[in-house]
Amino acid sequence: MSGEFKITHFNDDEFIAIANLVNEQVCKPMGEAVLAKAKGLADEFADSGEYRDTLRLETDKREVFKGNRAWARTQVVSGAKYGMQVESRHGTLARALGSL
């Protein structure tokens, strides 16, 4: 039957390898750019630099299928206890992401 696509076998290991490769080659460089921009934005309002210094990149590889929360991902996060307050006032991470 012309034009039909039928999956006969889904290889989880290949799918996981592809997800990790995309995370490493596409998402991580984007995350690094967002992190650099966020640190620059934090310098505009920071008194001590503590918030800026706690910003970091986290990457998680996908290893085995564990449901919807097991995806390979890259995140820019703050380790400051008051990071949510800073984000709600200044939108540092949101603005940094929006600048890409």
ROSE-4610 file (N, C-alpha, C; in Angstrom, 1 decimal, always signed):
// ROSE-4610
residu = [M/M/M/S/S/S/G/G/G/E/E/E/F/F/F/K/K/K/I/I/I/T/T/T/H/H/H/F/F/F/N/N/N/D/D/D/D/D/D/E/E/E/F/F/F/I/I/I/A/A/A/I/I/I/A/A/A/N/N/N/L/L/L/V/V/V/N/N/N/E/E/E/Q/Q/Q/V/V/V/C/C/C/K/K/K/P/P/P/M/M/M/G/G/G/E/E/E/A/A/A/V/V/V/L/L/L/A/A/A/K/K/K/A/A/A/K/K/K/G/G/G/L/L/L/A/A/A/D/D/D/E/E/E/F/F/F/A/A/A/D/D/D/S/S/S/G/G/G/E/E/E/Y/Y/Y/R/R/R/D/D/D/T/T/T/L/L/L/R/R/R/L/L/L/E/E/E/T/T/T/D/D/D/K/K/K/R/R/R/E/E/E/V/V/V/F/F/F/K/K/K/G/G/G/N/N/N/R/R/R/A/A/A/W/W/W/A/A/A/R/R/R/T/T/T/Q/Q/Q/V/V/V/V/V/V/S/S/S/G/G/G/A/A/A/K/K/K/Y/Y/Y/G/G/G/M/M/M/Q/Q/Q/V/V/V/E/E/E/S/S/S/R/R/R/H/H/H/G/G/G/T/T/T/L/L/L/A/A/A/R/R/R/A/A/A/L/L/L/G/G/G/S/S/S/L/L/L]
num = [1/1/1/2/2/2/3/3/3/4/4/4/5/5/5/6/6/6/7/7/7/8/8/8/9/9/9/10/10/10/11/11/11/12/12/12/13/13/13/14/14/14/15/15/15/16/16/16/17/17/17/18/18/18/19/19/19/20/20/20/21/21/21/22/22/22/23/23/23/24/24/24/25/25/25/26/26/26/27/27/27/28/28/28/29/29/29/30/30/30/31/31/31/32/32/32/33/33/33/34/34/34/35/35/35/36/36/36/37/37/37/38/38/38/39/39/39/40/40/40/41/41/41/42/42/42/43/43/43/44/44/44/45/45/45/46/46/46/47/47/47/48/48/48/49/49/49/50/50/50/51/51/51/52/52/52/53/53/53/54/54/54/55/55/55/56/56/56/57/57/57/58/58/58/59/59/59/60/60/60/61/61/61/62/62/62/63/63/63/64/64/64/65/65/65/66/66/66/67/67/67/68/68/68/69/69/69/70/70/70/71/71/71/72/72/72/73/73/73/74/74/74/75/75/75/76/76/76/77/77/77/78/78/78/79/79/79/80/80/80/81/81/81/82/82/82/83/83/83/84/84/84/85/85/85/86/86/86/87/87/87/88/88/88/89/89/89/90/90/90/91/91/91/92/92/92/93/93/93/94/94/94/95/95/95/96/96/96/97/97/97/98/98/98/99/99/99/100/100/100]
x = [+0.8/+0.0/+0.9/+0.8/+1.7/+1.3/+2.4/+2.2/+1.9/+1.8/+1.6/+2.9/+2.9/+4.1/+3.7/+4.4/+4.1/+5.3/+5.2/+6.3/+6.1/+7.2/+7.1/+7.9/+8.8/+9.5/+10.1/+9.8/+10.3/+11.5/+12.7/+13.9/+14.1/+13.8/+13.9/+15.4/+16.4/+17.7/+18.1/+17.7/+18.0/+17.3/+16.1/+15.3/+16.0/+16.4/+17.1/+18.4/+19.2/+20.4/+20.2/+19.1/+18.8/+18.4/+17.6/+17.2/+18.4/+19.3/+20.5/+21.4/+21.6/+22.4/+21.8/+20.5/+19.9/+20.0/+19.9/+20.1/+21.5/+22.5/+23.9/+24.2/+23.8/+24.2/+23.4/+22.1/+21.2/+20.8/+20.3/+19.7/+20.8/+21.9/+22.9/+23.5/+23.9/+24.4/+23.4/+22.1/+21.1/+21.0/+21.1/+21.1/+22.3/+23.5/+24.6/+24.5/+23.8/+23.5/+22.5/+21.5/+20.5/+21.2/+22.0/+22.8/+23.6/+24.4/+25.2/+24.4/+23.2/+22.4/+21.7/+21.3/+20.7/+21.7/+22.9/+24.0/+24.2/+24.2/+24.3/+23.1/+21.9/+20.7/+20.7/+21.2/+21.3/+22.2/+23.3/+24.2/+23.5/+22.5/+21.8/+21.1/+20.7/+20.0/+20.7/+21.7/+22.3/+23.1/+23.0/+23.8/+25.0/+24.8/+25.9/+26.4/+25.6/+26.0/+25.7/+25.1/+24.8/+23.9/+22.8/+21.8/+22.5/+23.3/+24.0/+24.9/+25.6/+26.6/+26.0/+24.7/+24.0/+23.4/+23.3/+22.7/+23.6/+23.0/+23.8/+23.0/+23.7/+23.1/+23.1/+21.9/+21.7/+21.3/+22.0/+21.6/+21.3/+20.3/+19.9/+19.8/+20.5/+20.4/+19.2/+18.7/+17.6/+18.3/+18.0/+18.7/+17.7/+16.6/+15.6/+14.2/+13.2/+11.9/+11.3/+11.0/+10.4/+9.1/+8.4/+7.2/+7.6/+6.7/+6.8/+7.9/+8.4/+9.3/+10.8/+11.0/+12.3/+13.0/+12.6/+13.2/+14.6/+15.4/+16.7/+16.3/+17.0/+16.7/+17.9/+17.8/+18.8/+18.0/+18.4/+17.7/+18.7/+18.3/+19.0/+18.3/+19.0/+18.3/+19.1/+18.4/+19.1/+19.1/+20.2/+20.4/+20.1/+19.7/+19.5/+18.1/+18.1/+16.8/+15.7/+16.1/+15.1/+15.0/+15.4/+15.4/+14.0/+13.0/+11.6/+11.2/+11.6/+11.2/+11.9/+13.2/+13.9/+13.2/+12.9/+12.3/+10.9/+10.1/+8.8/+9.0/+10.0/+10.2/+10.9/+11.9/+12.7/+12.5/+12.0/+11.9/+13.2/+14.2/+15.6/+15.7/+15.2/+15.4/+14.4/+13.2/+12.2/+12.7/+13.3/+13.8/+15.0/+15.9/+17.1/+16.6/+15.6/+15.1/+14.5/+13.7/+13.1/+14.0/+15.3/+16.2/+16.8/+16.6/+17.2/+16.5]
y = [-1.2/+0.0/+1.2/+1.9/+3.1/+4.2/+4.9/+6.0/+5.7/+4.4/+4.0/+3.8/+4.2/+4.0/+3.1/+2.1/+1.1/+0.8/+1.1/+0.8/-0.7/-1.4/-2.9/-3.1/-2.2/-2.4/-1.0/-0.7/+0.5/+0.2/+0.7/+0.5/+1.6/+1.2/+2.2/+2.7/+1.9/+2.3/+3.3/+3.2/+4.1/+5.5/+5.4/+6.6/+7.4/+6.7/+7.3/+7.9/+7.2/+7.8/+9.1/+9.1/+10.3/+11.4/+11.2/+12.2/+12.8/+12.0/+12.4/+13.2/+12.8/+13.5/+14.9/+15.0/+16.3/+17.2/+16.6/+17.4/+18.0/+17.2/+17.6/+18.6/+18.3/+19.2/+20.4/+20.4/+21.5/+22.2/+21.5/+22.1/+22.7/+21.9/+22.4/+23.7/+23.9/+25.2/+26.3/+26.0/+27.0/+27.4/+26.4/+26.6/+27.5/+27.2/+28.0/+29.5/+29.7/+31.1/+31.8/+31.0/+31.6/+31.9/+31.0/+31.2/+32.4/+32.6/+33.8/+35.1/+35.1/+36.2/+36.5/+35.4/+35.6/+36.2/+35.8/+36.3/+37.8/+38.2/+39.6/+40.4/+39.9/+40.6/+40.7/+39.6/+39.7/+40.8/+41.0/+42.1/+43.5/+43.6/+44.9/+45.3/+44.4/+44.7/+44.1/+43.3/+42.6/+43.5/+43.4/+44.1/+43.3/+42.0/+41.2/+40.3/+40.0/+39.0/+37.6/+37.4/+36.0/+35.3/+36.0/+35.3/+34.9/+35.9/+35.6/+34.4/+34.4/+33.3/+31.9/+31.9/+30.6/+30.1/+30.9/+30.4/+29.4/+28.3/+27.2/+26.4/+25.7/+24.8/+23.4/+22.8/+21.4/+20.6/+19.5/+18.6/+17.2/+16.6/+15.3/+14.4/+13.3/+12.3/+11.4/+11.0/+9.9/+8.6/+7.8/+6.4/+5.3/+5.3/+4.3/+4.9/+4.3/+4.9/+4.8/+5.9/+6.0/+6.9/+6.9/+7.8/+9.1/+10.1/+11.4/+12.2/+11.9/+12.8/+12.3/+11.4/+10.8/+11.3/+12.5/+13.0/+13.6/+13.5/+14.3/+15.8/+16.5/+17.9/+18.8/+20.0/+21.0/+22.2/+22.6/+23.6/+24.7/+25.9/+26.9/+27.2/+27.0/+27.1/+28.0/+28.5/+29.3/+28.4/+28.5/+27.8/+28.7/+30.0/+30.9/+30.6/+30.7/+30.4/+31.3/+32.5/+33.5/+33.6/+32.6/+32.7/+32.9/+32.3/+32.5/+34.0/+34.6/+36.0/+36.9/+36.6/+37.4/+37.2/+36.0/+35.7/+36.4/+36.4/+37.1/+38.6/+39.2/+40.6/+41.1/+40.3/+40.8/+39.9/+38.7/+37.8/+37.5/+37.4/+37.2/+36.0/+34.9/+33.7/+33.7/+34.2/+34.3/+35.3/+36.4/+37.4/+36.8/+36.1/+35.5/+34.5/+33.7/+32.7/+33.4/+34.4/+35.2/+35.9/+36.1/+36.8/+36.0/+34.6/+33.8/+33.9]
z = [+0.0/+0.0/+0.0/-1.1/-1.3/-0.3/+0.3/+1.1/+2.6/+2.9/+4.3/+5.0/+6.3/+7.1/+8.3/+8.5/+9.5/+10.4/+11.7/+12.6/+13.0/+12.7/+13.0/+14.3/+14.7/+15.9/+16.4/+17.6/+18.2/+19.1/+18.8/+19.5/+20.6/+21.8/+22.9/+23.0/+22.9/+23.0/+22.0/+20.8/+19.7/+20.0/+20.4/+20.8/+21.9/+22.9/+24.1/+23.6/+22.7/+22.2/+21.4/+20.6/+19.8/+20.8/+21.8/+22.7/+23.4/+23.9/+24.6/+23.6/+22.4/+21.4/+21.1/+20.9/+20.7/+21.9/+23.1/+24.3/+24.4/+24.1/+24.2/+23.1/+21.9/+20.7/+20.5/+20.9/+20.6/+21.9/+22.8/+24.0/+25.0/+25.1/+26.0/+25.6/+24.3/+23.8/+24.0/+23.8/+24.0/+25.5/+26.3/+27.8/+28.2/+27.6/+28.0/+27.6/+26.4/+26.0/+26.9/+27.4/+28.3/+29.6/+30.1/+31.4/+31.3/+30.2/+30.1/+30.1/+29.4/+29.3/+30.7/+31.4/+32.7/+33.7/+33.7/+34.6/+34.3/+33.0/+32.7/+33.2/+33.0/+33.5/+35.0/+35.7/+37.2/+37.6/+36.9/+37.2/+37.3/+36.5/+36.5/+37.8/+38.6/+39.8/+41.1/+40.9/+42.1/+42.9/+44.2/+45.2/+45.5/+45.9/+46.4/+45.3/+44.3/+43.2/+43.6/+44.8/+45.2/+44.3/+43.9/+43.0/+41.7/+41.1/+39.8/+40.0/+41.1/+41.3/+41.5/+41.9/+42.0/+40.8/+39.7/+38.5/+37.9/+37.4/+36.8/+35.8/+35.0/+34.0/+34.5/+34.4/+34.8/+33.5/+33.3/+32.2/+32.7/+32.2/+32.6/+31.4/+31.4/+30.3/+30.5/+29.4/+29.5/+29.5/+30.4/+30.5/+30.2/+30.8/+30.5/+30.6/+30.0/+30.0/+31.4/+32.0/+33.3/+33.2/+32.1/+32.0/+31.5/+31.6/+31.0/+31.6/+32.8/+33.5/+33.3/+32.4/+32.2/+31.0/+30.5/+29.2/+29.5/+28.4/+28.5/+28.5/+29.3/+29.4/+29.8/+29.5/+30.0/+30.6/+31.8/+32.5/+33.1/+33.1/+33.8/+35.1/+36.2/+37.5/+38.4/+39.5/+40.5/+41.8/+42.5/+43.8/+44.9/+44.7/+45.8/+46.4/+47.8/+48.5/+48.0/+47.6/+47.2/+45.7/+45.0/+43.5/+42.9/+43.5/+43.0/+43.2/+44.3/+44.5/+43.5/+43.2/+42.2/+40.8/+40.5/+39.2/+39.1/+40.2/+40.1/+40.0/+40.5/+40.5/+39.1/+38.7/+37.6/+36.3/+36.5/+35.3/+34.6/+35.4/+34.8/+33.9/+34.3/+33.5/+32.3/+32.5/+31.4/+30.4/+30.8/+29.8/+29.1/+29.8/+29.1/+28.1/+28.4/+27.5/+26.3/+26.5/+25.5/+24.5/+24.9/+24.1/+23.0/+23.1/+22.0/+20.7]
